[in-house]
Amino acid sequence: MKNLALLAVTAIATTSGLVFGTMNSASALNWNWNYSSTGIAASGTFTTNDTPNDLGFYLITGITGTRNGETITGLQAAGTPIPGNEPFKVDNLISLNNQQLTGDGFGYSTSGGNYSSPFFASFLPTPGYLEVFSVPPLIPGFENFGSEDSELPISFSATIITVPEPTSILSLLALGTLGVGLVLKRKKPSTFTEKKLEKVS
């Protein structure tokens, strides 16, 4: 009987571990993102928090990917501008809304020593996405854009990567508990067997 109790506790603990482990990992979301234009191709993944703000925007906390073959090496800290585009600070917000970026956008650095900041330009005659791209030598101030720097229209898209739904996790818990119950029921002697054993003794 002790073995059965141990089996039950182990099964419940294992199932609970799966549930709580999944719940912990759900505190961050993963996204695929990409943007492109003539001579520009950038794509990769974002990590964000799992709760949007009141306007439906998630905070980007990590980034990976490439831009024109250069590896993305880091996310620009929210509240700071990419070098060469001062004083325009990024906010690193992303949304599933039709307008997926804010007017501040996000920023990142690349292995070539360059910096990029895609954002939503509501001030354009036809609002859309732009990418500010700054290249060394990085002279502070957007008014000091050199011929190597650019601000070009882009086509931008980002989607959340599919994650397990909570209902499937609850189903797993229910199946685990049901399995334990069946094992315990199978191991318990029937009333008929108990009476037969009493007569023999």
C-alpha positions in Angstrom: 0.0 0.0 0.0 2.9 2.3 0.7 4.2 1.7 -2.8 0.8 2.7 -4.2 0.7 5.9 -2.2 4.3 6.7 -3.3 3.2 6.1 -6.9 0.2 8.4 -6.5 2.3 11.2 -5.0 5.0 10.8 -7.7 2.4 10.9 -10.5 0.7 14.0 -9.1 4.0 15.7 -8.5 5.2 15.0 -12.0 2.0 16.2 -13.6 2.0 19.3 -11.4 5.6 20.0 -12.3 4.6 19.9 -16.0 1.8 22.3 -15.4 3.7 24.8 -13.2 6.8 24.5 -15.4 4.7 25.4 -18.4 3.1 28.3 -16.5 6.5 29.7 -15.6 7.8 29.4 -19.2 4.7 31.3 -20.4 5.9 34.5 -18.7 7.6 35.3 -22.0 6.4 35.2 -25.6 8.4 34.4 -28.7 7.8 36.2 -32.0 8.9 35.9 -35.6 9.6 39.3 -37.2 10.8 40.5 -40.6 11.0 43.6 -42.7 12.2 44.4 -46.2 12.6 47.0 -48.9 14.8 47.6 -51.9 18.2 46.5 -50.7 17.1 45.7 -47.2 16.2 42.3 -45.7 16.0 41.8 -42.0 14.4 39.0 -39.9 14.6 37.1 -36.7 12.9 36.5 -33.4 11.8 38.7 -30.5 11.2 37.8 -26.8 8.6 39.9 -25.1 6.7 39.9 -21.8 3.4 38.0 -22.0 1.0 40.9 -20.9 0.3 43.8 -23.3 -0.2 47.3 -22.1 -3.6 49.2 -22.4 -2.9 49.9 -26.0 -2.1 46.2 -26.8 1.7 46.6 -27.0 4.2 44.1 -25.6 7.7 45.1 -24.4 10.5 43.5 -26.4 13.2 42.2 -24.0 15.4 40.3 -26.4 16.2 40.0 -30.2 18.0 37.7 -32.5 18.3 37.7 -36.3 20.2 39.2 -39.2 20.1 42.3 -41.4 21.5 42.0 -44.9 23.7 39.1 -43.7 25.0 40.9 -40.6 24.1 39.2 -37.3 22.1 41.2 -34.8 24.2 41.6 -31.7 22.0 43.4 -29.3 18.7 45.3 -28.5 18.9 49.0 -28.0 17.8 49.8 -24.4 14.3 51.3 -24.2 14.4 55.0 -23.5 17.7 55.5 -25.5 18.3 56.4 -29.1 20.4 54.4 -31.5 23.8 56.1 -32.1 23.5 58.7 -34.8 19.8 59.2 -34.4 19.7 61.4 -31.3 17.4 62.5 -29.6 14.8 60.0 -30.9 14.5 57.3 -28.2 13.2 53.8 -28.9 10.5 52.2 -26.7 10.9 48.6 -28.0 7.1 48.0 -28.2 5.4 45.5 -30.5 1.8 44.7 -31.1 -0.6 42.4 -33.0 -2.6 45.5 -34.0 -2.7 46.8 -37.6 0.0 49.3 -36.5 2.5 46.9 -35.0 5.2 49.5 -34.0 4.9 52.9 -32.3 6.4 56.1 -33.5 9.4 55.3 -31.4 10.0 51.8 -32.6 12.7 49.4 -31.6 16.5 49.5 -32.1 19.3 47.0 -32.5 23.0 46.8 -33.3 24.7 44.5 -35.9 28.0 42.7 -36.1 29.2 45.3 -38.7 29.0 48.0 -36.1 25.8 49.5 -37.6 22.5 50.4 -35.9 18.9 50.1 -37.1 15.7 51.5 -35.8 12.4 50.5 -37.5 9.3 52.6 -36.4 5.9 53.7 -37.5 5.8 57.1 -39.3 2.4 58.5 -38.7 3.6 61.9 -40.1 3.9 60.6 -43.6 1.2 61.6 -46.2 0.5 57.8 -46.2 1.5 56.6 -42.8 3.8 53.5 -42.8 7.0 52.0 -41.5 10.4 53.5 -41.9 13.9 52.2 -40.9 16.6 54.6 -39.7 20.0 53.0 -40.4 23.2 54.5 -39.1 26.7 53.5 -40.1 30.2 54.4 -38.7 31.5 57.0 -38.3 28.6 57.6 -35.8 28.2 61.3 -35.3 25.7 62.1 -32.7 22.5 63.8 -33.9 20.0 62.9 -36.6 20.8 66.2 -38.4 24.4 64.8 -39.0 23.2 61.9 -41.2 26.0 61.0 -43.7 25.7 59.6 -47.2 26.2 56.1 -45.7 23.1 56.5 -43.4 19.5 56.1 -44.5 15.8 56.5 -43.6 13.8 54.3 -46.0 10.3 53.0 -46.2 9.9 49.3 -45.3 7.3 46.6 -45.1 7.1 45.2 -41.6 5.5 42.2 -40.0 5.6 40.3 -36.7 3.7 37.3 -35.4 3.6 35.4 -32.1 5.0 31.9 -32.4 2.4 29.3 -31.4 2.6 28.1 -27.8 0.7 25.2 -26.0 -2.8 26.3 -24.9 -3.7 26.1 -21.2 -6.6 23.7 -22.0 -4.1 21.0 -23.3 -2.1 21.4 -20.1 -5.2 20.9 -17.9 -6.1 17.9 -20.0 -2.7 16.4 -19.3 -3.3 17.0 -15.5 -6.7 15.3 -15.7 -5.3 12.3 -17.5 -2.5 12.0 -15.0 -4.9 12.0 -12.1 -7.2 9.6 -13.8 -4.3 7.2 -14.4 -3.4 7.3 -10.8 -7.0 6.5 -9.8 -7.1 3.5 -12.2 -3.9 2.1 -10.8 -5.2 2.4 -7.2 -8.5 0.9 -8.1 -6.8 -2.0 -9.9 -4.6 -2.8 -6.9 -7.4 -2.8 -4.3 -8.8 -6.3 -3.6 -12.5 -6.8 -4.3 -15.0 -7.4 -1.5 -15.5 -11.0 -2.9 -11.8 -11.7 -2.6 -11.7 -10.3 0.9 -14.6 -12.5 2.0 -13.0 -15.6 0.4 -9.7 -14.9 2.2 -11.6 -14.6 5.6 -13.2 -18.0 5.1 -9.8 -19.6 4.3 -8.2 -18.2 7.4 
